[in-house]
Amino acid sequence: MSDTQNYDPALLEKFEQEIWNKIPHVEGDKIVNATPLVDLTQDLKECAKSVFKLNLDDKDFKIYGKFDSELLSGSIKVRAASHIIHEAIKEGKCNGKRVVIEATSGNFGIALGLLSKLGVTVVALVSRKLQEGVFKELRNENIKIMDLDMDICPAPGMENKADEMAAKATAGNIRSQLTEMGFDPQVFDNNLAEIETLLAKQDIINLARYLAEIYDLFCPKQYDNELNIDIHNTVTAPEIDQQLHELGDSLEDYALFCSFGTGGTSGGLSKYMSEKYNKKAVHVVFPPLGQDVAGIRTKSKAEGLTLYNPELYTEHEIDFENAKLILKYMVDKGHDIGESSALELFAALEMAYKGEIKKAVVIIADGIEKYKKNFEMIGKSDVPMRVSLEDAAAVAGDYDNIIWVHTQYTPKEEGIEMIAKSLGVDKSKITVPKASTINNLLSTQQVPEELNKELQGSKGKSLLVCMAGNTSLMTAQVLASKGIVTQSLNGGITNLPEGRGKNPGEYIQVARE
C-alpha cells in the first residue's frame, strides 16, 4: 500500500489543533507563537561578580536568552519533532495505526510523546545514561520505553566495539521488551544477525531505523533528517530576527550560541546567517571528553553524524564544572534553564569579558525540571563527582575501595588487574557487586543493603568504575542524593591506557547474576 493511501486526515487535523497551532510556525509573513527573548545581561554581570569575582560593570555587551524551555514539551526538540511528524502525516508516512520509533537521549522522545496523546503509539530507544527526571517525563508521555542500558550518543559505526557476548545479551533484552510490547519475536529472530552487528557497534541510531524497517514502523531519523535543519533555518532564526527587529535591532549584529545534539539547531541557524547576512556567526558549545551533560554530545561523539558540519560554525569546549555555577545562579534567579544552556551562557560570558563579542543570543534549549536532582547537589560537596584517571591515581590511597558498577557486565580477572594497575593499587581494593544490585539501585533510586556495606568505610569516599563512565556517574548521582560521597572515573575501564585498542571482551564479560 502506498504512503498516499495511508494518509490520515483525521490525525492531521488533531495534530494541527493540539500541537502545530501551539508552537512557533509561519503564518503569512510572520512567525507566530514565538518563545520569549529575554535580556540576561544584568543577571550575568551579577553572576560574574558574585560567583567568579569578576567586575564586568564597565563592559559593554548584551546577551539575550531564547527561552525554548517554555515550548510545548519543554524543549527546543519539539520544533524539529513537530516539523518532521507534520510532513510525515501529510505524506502518509505517519498515521494513527503506524507505530513511531526513534533513538533518543531524551527531549526528542518527550516531544514525540505528544503524539501518544493523539492515539499514536511511540517507542523510544533510550539508555541508562538518561537522568531520572528524563525517564520520568518520558513515562508521563505514555511512551513505550525500550531501555538498552547502552550509550545512545556514539556516532554510527564507532570503532570501540562491544564484544559478541555483550551484543547477544543486549539483543536478548531487546527481544524480550519487544515481545512484551506486542511485536512478533519471530521477525526479530529472522533478523538477529544484523541486529547483533548493530549492537556490537553500539549503533543505536541505525538500530531504531532497522527495527522500523523490519516491523514497518515510522522512524523520524532525526540524526540525518534535513527537516531538522530546515525548521531552524525557516522558523527559529527568522523568529529571533523578528523579535530583535521589534526591539530596533537585527540578528545581523549578533553571535548565536547553541549546543550539539543532532546538529539540527546549529545547521539551521548557520544556514540562515550565511544566506541572509553572509556571516559565520554561530558558536557551538561542547562539554569536554568524559563529561556527561544531559541531551548533548561531546565533540568526538558529534563526528560522523550526517548533520555535523564544523566548517559552518565556531566550536568551543566548556568544562561543566565551571558552567554549573552559572546554572545554579541563574536558576536561583528564576530563569528556567537546563544544563546545556549553562555551557552556552558560560561561553558567551567568557567571550564578552574578553571583548570578542558585543551582542549574543543564547539558545535556552530546555529547562531545569528534568535535572532537578543533579541541580540540588551543586555546591553541596567539595568533592567533584567526576574524576580523571590521573587525579584518581594521585589520591588512590584516600578511597576506602574501588567499586565496579554496571547492570549488565562484570570485569574478568584481567579487567580487575587492569583497573588496579592503572590506579596503582592492590587488586584486593576492588570490589565487584552483583549486576542485579546496581540495576536495583538505578531502578529504585534506593541503596541496596549489600552495596551500602561496601560504602561505609572509614575514609568516607569510594571510586566507582564502569564500562565508559556513564553508569558510574548515574550511580554516584543517586548516592550523592543519599549523602554518600563517591567519585565516578571518567571514561571507565574502556578508557584506561591498557584497554585502548583492545576488544572489551578480553577484560569484561556478561554478568551472570
C-alpha positions as CSV (number, residue, x, y, z in Angstrom):
1,M,0.0,0.0,0.0
2,S,1.4,3.4,-0.9
3,D,2.0,6.2,1.6
4,T,-0.7,8.3,-0.2
5,Q,-3.3,5.6,0.6
6,N,-2.1,5.7,4.3
7,Y,-2.9,9.4,4.5
8,D,-4.9,10.1,7.7
9,P,-6.7,13.4,7.5
10,A,-8.3,13.0,11.0
11,L,-4.8,12.6,12.6
12,L,-3.5,15.7,10.6
13,E,-6.5,17.8,11.9
14,K,-5.9,16.7,15.5
15,F,-2.1,17.2,15.2
16,E,-2.5,20.7,13.9
17,Q,-5.1,21.6,16.5
18,E,-3.3,20.1,19.5
19,I,0.4,20.6,18.6
20,W,1.2,22.6,15.4
21,N,-1.0,25.6,16.3
22,K,0.6,25.8,19.7
23,I,4.2,26.0,18.7
24,P,6.2,28.6,16.6
25,H,5.3,28.4,12.9
26,V,4.9,30.7,9.9
27,E,1.6,32.3,9.2
28,G,1.7,34.7,6.2
29,D,4.9,36.7,6.6
30,K,5.2,36.4,10.3
31,I,6.3,33.8,12.9
32,V,3.5,33.2,15.5
33,N,3.8,31.7,19.0
34,A,7.3,32.9,19.4
35,T,9.2,31.9,22.6
36,P,10.5,34.6,24.9
37,L,13.7,36.5,24.1
38,V,14.9,37.7,27.5
39,D,17.7,40.2,28.2
40,L,20.1,38.3,30.6
41,T,22.9,40.8,30.5
42,Q,22.5,42.3,34.0
43,D,21.9,38.9,35.7
44,L,25.1,37.5,34.0
45,K,27.1,40.5,35.1
46,E,25.9,40.0,38.7
47,C,26.7,36.3,38.3
48,A,30.2,37.1,37.2
49,K,30.7,39.4,40.2
50,S,29.1,37.0,42.8
51,V,30.4,33.7,41.5
52,F,33.6,34.3,39.6
53,K,34.7,37.6,41.4
54,L,34.8,39.5,38.1
55,N,33.5,43.0,37.8
56,L,32.0,43.5,34.3
57,D,30.1,46.7,35.1
58,D,32.2,48.6,32.6
59,K,31.9,46.0,29.9
60,D,29.6,47.0,27.0
61,F,27.8,43.9,25.8
62,K,24.3,42.4,25.6
63,I,23.3,38.8,25.9
64,Y,19.7,37.5,25.3
65,G,18.4,34.1,26.2
66,K,16.0,32.5,23.7
67,F,13.8,30.5,26.1
68,D,12.6,27.4,24.2
69,S,12.3,25.8,27.6
70,E,8.8,27.4,27.5
71,L,7.8,25.4,24.4
72,L,5.2,22.6,24.4
73,S,7.0,19.5,25.9
74,G,9.6,21.8,27.5
75,S,12.4,21.9,24.9
76,I,13.6,23.1,21.5
77,K,13.2,19.5,20.2
78,V,9.5,19.9,19.7
79,R,10.3,22.2,16.8
80,A,12.1,19.5,14.8
81,A,9.9,16.7,16.0
82,S,6.7,18.5,15.1
83,H,8.0,19.6,11.7
84,I,9.1,16.0,10.8
85,I,5.9,14.5,12.0
86,H,3.7,17.2,10.3
87,E,5.3,16.4,7.0
88,A,5.1,12.7,7.6
89,I,1.4,12.8,8.3
90,K,0.8,14.9,5.2
91,E,2.8,12.4,3.1
92,G,1.0,9.4,4.6
93,K,4.2,8.0,6.3
94,C,2.7,8.5,9.8
95,N,-0.8,7.7,10.7
96,G,-2.9,6.6,13.6
97,K,-2.1,2.9,13.0
98,R,1.6,3.1,12.4
99,V,4.0,2.9,15.4
100,V,6.7,5.6,15.6
101,I,10.1,4.5,16.8
102,E,13.3,6.6,17.4
103,A,16.6,6.5,19.3
104,T,16.7,9.5,21.7
105,S,18.7,11.0,24.5
106,G,15.5,12.4,26.0
107,N,14.0,15.6,24.7
108,F,13.1,14.4,21.2
109,G,11.4,11.4,22.7
110,I,9.4,13.6,25.1
111,A,8.4,15.7,22.1
112,L,7.3,12.7,20.2
113,G,5.3,11.7,23.3
114,L,2.8,14.4,22.4
115,L,1.7,12.0,19.6
116,S,0.8,9.4,22.2
117,K,-1.9,11.8,23.4
118,L,-3.4,11.7,19.9
119,G,-3.6,7.9,19.9
120,V,-0.3,7.2,18.1
121,T,2.0,4.6,19.7
122,V,5.6,5.8,20.2
123,V,8.5,3.6,21.1
124,A,11.7,5.3,22.4
125,L,15.1,3.5,22.4
126,V,16.8,5.1,25.4
127,S,19.8,4.5,27.6
128,R,20.5,4.2,31.3
129,K,22.6,7.3,30.8
130,L,19.4,9.3,30.9
131,Q,18.8,11.2,34.2
132,E,15.9,10.1,36.4
133,G,13.9,13.2,35.6
134,V,14.1,12.5,31.9
135,F,12.9,8.9,32.4
136,K,10.0,10.3,34.5
137,E,8.9,12.7,31.7
138,L,9.1,10.0,29.1
139,R,6.9,7.8,31.2
140,N,4.5,10.7,31.8
141,E,4.0,11.0,28.0
142,N,2.9,7.3,27.9
143,I,5.8,6.4,25.6
144,K,6.8,2.7,25.3
145,I,10.4,2.9,26.6
146,M,13.0,0.4,25.4
147,D,15.8,0.6,27.9
148,L,19.0,-0.7,26.2
149,D,21.5,0.1,29.0
150,M,23.8,1.3,26.2
151,D,25.0,4.8,25.1
152,I,22.7,6.5,22.7
153,C,25.4,9.0,21.8
154,P,28.0,7.1,19.9
155,A,28.1,8.1,16.2
156,P,27.1,5.3,13.8
157,G,29.9,2.8,13.2
158,M,32.1,3.8,16.1
159,E,35.2,1.7,16.4
160,N,35.1,1.0,20.1
161,K,33.1,-2.2,19.6
162,A,31.4,-4.2,22.4
163,D,32.2,-8.0,22.4
164,E,29.9,-10.6,20.8
165,M,28.6,-11.8,24.1
166,A,27.6,-8.3,25.2
167,A,25.7,-7.8,21.9
168,K,23.9,-11.1,22.3
169,A,22.9,-10.3,25.8
170,T,21.5,-6.9,24.8
171,A,19.7,-8.4,21.8
172,G,18.0,-10.8,24.2
173,N,16.9,-7.9,26.4
174,I,15.5,-6.1,23.3
175,R,13.7,-9.2,22.1
176,S,12.1,-9.6,25.5
177,Q,10.9,-5.9,25.6
178,L,9.6,-6.0,22.0
179,T,7.6,-9.2,22.8
180,E,6.1,-7.5,25.9
181,M,5.1,-4.6,23.7
182,G,3.2,-7.0,21.3
183,F,5.7,-7.3,18.5
184,D,6.3,-10.6,16.8
185,P,9.5,-12.2,18.1
186,Q,9.9,-14.3,15.0
187,V,10.5,-11.2,12.9
188,F,13.3,-10.3,15.4
189,D,14.8,-13.8,15.3
190,N,14.8,-13.7,11.5
191,N,16.9,-10.6,11.5
192,L,19.0,-11.4,14.6
193,A,22.4,-11.3,12.8
194,E,22.0,-7.7,11.6
195,I,20.6,-6.6,15.0
196,E,23.6,-8.1,16.8
197,T,26.0,-6.5,14.3
198,L,24.5,-3.1,15.1
199,L,24.6,-3.7,18.8
200,A,28.3,-4.7,18.7
201,K,29.0,-1.3,17.2
202,Q,26.6,0.4,19.8
203,D,24.9,1.8,16.8
204,I,21.6,2.5,18.4
205,I,20.7,5.2,15.8
206,N,20.7,2.7,13.0
207,L,19.1,0.0,15.2
208,A,16.0,2.2,15.5
209,R,15.9,2.5,11.7
210,Y,16.4,-1.2,11.2
211,L,13.6,-2.1,13.6
212,A,11.4,0.4,11.8
213,E,12.2,-1.3,8.5
214,I,11.6,-4.9,9.6
215,Y,8.4,-4.1,11.6
216,D,7.1,-1.5,9.1
217,L,7.2,1.3,11.7
218,F,7.9,5.0,11.1
219,C,11.3,6.4,12.2
220,P,11.7,10.2,12.1
221,K,15.5,9.7,11.5
222,Q,16.2,12.9,13.5
223,Y,20.0,12.4,13.2
224,D,20.1,12.9,9.4
225,N,16.7,14.3,8.5
226,E,17.2,17.6,6.6
227,L,13.9,18.8,8.1
228,N,15.7,19.0,11.4
229,I,17.9,21.8,9.8
230,D,15.1,23.3,7.8
231,I,12.9,24.2,10.8
232,H,15.7,26.2,12.4
233,N,16.5,27.9,9.1
234,T,12.9,28.8,8.3
235,V,11.4,29.4,11.7
236,T,13.8,29.6,14.7
237,A,16.3,32.0,13.2
238,P,13.7,34.3,11.5
239,E,11.8,34.2,14.8
240,I,14.8,35.6,16.7
241,D,15.4,38.1,13.9
242,Q,11.8,39.2,14.0
243,Q,12.0,39.8,17.8
244,L,15.2,41.8,17.5
245,H,13.7,43.9,14.7
246,E,10.8,44.7,17.1
247,L,13.4,45.9,19.5
248,G,15.0,48.1,16.9
249,D,17.9,45.7,16.4
250,S,18.9,42.9,13.9
251,L,20.3,39.4,14.2
252,E,22.9,40.5,11.6
253,D,24.9,42.1,14.5
254,Y,24.7,39.1,16.9
255,A,26.6,35.9,17.7
256,L,24.4,32.8,18.3
257,F,25.3,30.2,20.9
258,C,23.9,26.6,20.9
259,S,24.9,23.1,21.9
260,F,25.0,19.9,19.7
261,G,22.6,17.0,20.0
262,T,21.8,16.0,16.4
263,G,23.1,19.1,14.5
264,G,19.8,20.5,13.5
265,T,19.9,23.7,15.5
266,S,23.5,24.5,14.7
267,G,22.9,23.7,11.0
268,G,19.7,25.6,10.6
269,L,20.9,28.8,12.4
270,S,24.2,28.7,10.4
271,K,22.3,28.4,7.1
272,Y,20.1,31.4,7.9
273,M,23.1,33.6,8.9
274,S,25.1,32.6,5.9
275,E,22.2,33.0,3.4
276,K,20.7,36.2,4.9
277,Y,23.8,38.0,6.2
278,N,26.7,36.2,4.6
279,K,28.2,35.7,8.1
280,K,29.6,32.8,10.1
281,A,28.0,33.8,13.4
282,V,27.1,30.5,15.2
283,H,29.1,29.2,18.2
284,V,28.6,25.5,19.0
285,V,29.4,24.6,22.6
286,F,30.5,21.1,23.7
287,P,31.4,19.6,27.0
288,P,34.9,18.1,27.1
289,L,35.6,14.3,26.6
290,G,34.4,12.3,29.6
291,Q,31.8,14.8,30.8
292,D,28.1,13.9,30.6
293,V,25.9,16.9,30.1
294,A,22.2,16.0,29.6
295,G,21.0,15.7,26.0
296,I,24.1,16.8,24.1
297,R,27.3,15.4,22.7
298,T,30.9,15.8,23.2
299,K,32.8,16.9,20.1
300,S,34.2,13.4,19.4
301,K,30.6,11.9,19.5
302,A,29.4,14.5,17.0
303,E,31.9,13.5,14.5
304,G,30.5,11.0,11.9
305,L,26.9,12.3,12.2
306,T,25.3,13.4,9.0
307,L,24.3,16.9,10.3
308,Y,27.7,17.7,11.9
309,N,29.4,20.3,9.7
310,P,32.1,22.1,11.7
311,E,33.0,24.4,8.8
312,L,29.8,26.3,9.3
313,Y,30.4,27.4,12.9
314,T,33.0,28.1,15.6
315,E,33.4,25.4,18.2
316,H,34.1,25.6,21.9
317,E,34.7,23.1,24.7
318,I,33.5,24.3,28.1
319,D,34.0,22.5,31.4
320,F,30.7,21.8,33.0
321,E,32.3,22.1,36.5
322,N,32.5,25.9,35.8
323,A,29.3,26.2,33.8
324,K,27.1,24.5,36.5
325,L,27.9,27.5,38.8
326,I,26.2,29.7,36.3
327,L,23.4,27.1,36.1
328,K,22.8,27.4,39.9
329,Y,23.0,31.2,39.9
330,M,20.6,31.7,37.0
331,V,18.0,29.1,38.2
332,D,18.1,30.6,41.7
333,K,17.4,33.9,39.9
334,G,14.2,32.4,38.5
335,H,15.4,31.6,34.9
336,D,14.3,28.2,33.6
337,I,17.5,26.9,32.0
338,G,18.9,23.4,31.6
339,E,22.5,22.0,31.7
340,S,23.4,22.6,28.1
341,S,22.2,26.3,28.4
342,A,24.6,26.9,31.2
343,L,27.5,25.8,29.0
344,E,26.4,28.2,26.3
345,L,26.0,31.1,28.8
346,F,29.5,30.5,30.2
347,A,31.0,30.6,26.7
348,A,29.1,33.8,25.7
349,L,30.0,35.5,29.0
350,E,33.7,34.5,28.6
351,M,33.8,35.9,25.1
352,A,32.0,39.1,26.2
353,Y,34.5,39.5,29.0
354,K,37.4,39.2,26.6
355,G,35.8,41.7,24.2
356,E,35.4,39.1,21.5
357,I,31.6,39.7,21.1
358,K,29.3,42.6,21.8
359,K,25.9,41.1,21.2
360,A,24.8,37.5,21.6
361,V,21.7,35.3,21.6
362,V,21.9,32.1,23.6
363,I,19.5,29.2,22.8
364,I,17.9,28.0,26.1
365,A,17.1,24.6,24.7
366,D,15.3,23.2,27.8
367,G,14.6,23.9,31.4
368,I,15.8,22.7,34.8
369,E,12.9,20.4,35.9
370,K,14.3,17.2,34.4
371,Y,17.7,17.8,36.1
372,K,16.5,18.9,39.5
373,K,18.2,16.0,41.3
374,N,21.6,16.9,39.9
375,F,20.9,20.6,40.4
376,E,20.2,20.2,44.1
377,M,23.7,18.7,44.6
378,I,25.6,21.7,43.1
379,G,27.6,23.4,45.8
380,K,26.8,20.7,48.5
381,S,30.2,18.9,48.2
382,D,33.8,20.0,47.7
383,V,34.4,16.6,46.1
384,P,33.9,16.6,42.3
385,M,31.6,13.8,41.2
386,R,33.7,13.0,38.1
387,V,37.4,12.4,38.3
388,S,40.1,11.7,35.7
389,L,42.4,8.7,35.9
390,E,45.4,10.9,36.6
391,D,43.6,12.6,39.5
392,A,42.1,9.4,40.9
393,A,45.5,7.6,40.8
394,A,47.1,10.5,42.7
395,V,44.8,10.1,45.6
396,A,44.1,6.4,45.3
397,G,45.0,5.8,49.0
398,D,42.2,8.2,50.0
399,Y,39.5,5.8,48.7
400,D,38.0,3.2,51.0
401,N,37.6,1.0,48.0
402,I,37.1,0.9,44.2
403,I,33.7,-0.4,43.2
404,W,32.8,-1.8,39.8
405,V,29.2,-0.7,38.9
406,H,27.2,-1.9,35.9
407,T,23.9,-3.5,35.2
408,Q,24.9,-6.0,32.6
409,Y,28.7,-6.5,32.5
410,T,31.3,-7.5,35.0
411,P,35.1,-7.5,34.8
412,K,37.1,-10.6,34.2
413,E,40.2,-11.2,36.3
414,E,42.2,-9.4,33.6
415,G,39.9,-6.4,33.9
416,I,40.3,-6.2,37.7
417,E,44.1,-6.4,37.3
418,M,43.9,-3.6,34.6
419,I,42.0,-1.3,36.9
420,A,44.3,-2.0,39.8
421,K,47.5,-1.4,37.8
422,S,46.1,1.8,36.2
423,L,45.3,3.3,39.6
424,G,48.4,1.9,41.4
425,V,46.5,-0.1,44.0
426,D,46.4,-3.8,45.0
427,K,43.5,-5.6,43.3
428,S,42.2,-6.6,46.7
429,K,40.9,-3.0,47.0
430,I,38.5,-3.6,44.1
431,T,35.0,-4.9,44.8
432,V,32.5,-6.2,42.3
433,P,28.9,-6.2,43.4
434,K,26.3,-8.2,41.6
435,A,25.0,-6.5,38.4
436,S,21.5,-7.0,39.8
437,T,22.4,-4.9,42.8
438,I,23.4,-1.9,40.6
439,N,20.3,-2.4,38.5
440,N,18.2,-2.4,41.7
441,L,19.9,0.9,42.8
442,L,19.2,2.7,39.5
443,S,15.7,1.4,39.1
444,T,14.5,2.1,42.7
445,Q,16.8,5.1,43.5
446,Q,17.5,3.4,46.8
447,V,20.8,1.9,48.1
448,P,20.6,-1.9,48.4
449,E,21.9,-3.2,51.8
450,E,24.6,-5.3,50.1
451,L,26.0,-2.2,48.4
452,N,25.6,0.0,51.5
453,K,28.1,-2.2,53.4
454,E,30.7,-1.5,50.7
455,L,30.2,2.2,51.1
456,Q,30.7,2.5,54.9
457,G,34.5,2.8,55.0
458,S,36.4,4.9,57.5
459,K,37.7,7.3,54.8
460,G,34.2,8.2,53.7
461,K,34.8,8.0,49.9
462,S,34.7,5.4,47.2
463,L,35.7,5.4,43.5
464,L,33.1,4.0,41.1
465,V,34.2,2.4,37.8
466,C,32.1,1.1,34.9
467,M,32.4,0.5,31.2
468,A,32.6,4.1,29.9
469,G,31.8,6.3,32.8
470,N,28.1,6.6,32.3
471,T,26.6,4.0,34.7
472,S,29.2,5.0,37.4
473,L,28.2,8.7,37.1
474,M,24.5,7.8,37.4
475,T,25.3,5.7,40.5
476,A,27.3,8.5,42.0
477,Q,24.4,10.9,41.5
478,V,22.0,8.5,43.2
479,L,24.4,8.0,46.1
480,A,25.0,11.8,46.4
481,S,21.3,12.3,46.8
482,K,21.6,10.0,49.9
483,G,24.5,11.9,51.3
484,I,27.1,9.2,50.3
485,V,30.3,10.6,48.7
486,T,31.7,8.8,45.7
487,Q,33.5,9.7,42.6
488,S,33.0,8.4,39.0
489,L,36.0,7.5,36.9
490,N,35.8,9.5,33.6
491,G,35.8,7.2,30.6
492,G,35.5,4.0,32.6
493,I,37.5,0.8,32.0
494,T,37.5,1.2,28.2
495,N,39.4,4.5,28.6
496,L,42.3,3.0,30.6
497,P,45.6,3.1,28.8
498,E,45.9,-0.7,28.8
499,G,42.4,-1.1,27.5
500,R,42.6,1.2,24.5
501,G,42.7,-0.7,21.2
502,K,41.6,-4.0,22.8
503,N,38.3,-5.7,22.3
504,P,36.4,-5.2,25.6
505,G,35.7,-9.0,25.5
506,E,39.3,-9.5,26.7
507,Y,38.6,-7.9,30.0
508,I,34.8,-7.8,30.6
509,Q,32.0,-10.4,30.4
510,V,28.3,-10.5,30.6
511,A,27.2,-10.7,34.3
512,R,25.7,-14.0,35.3
513,E,23.7,-12.7,38.3
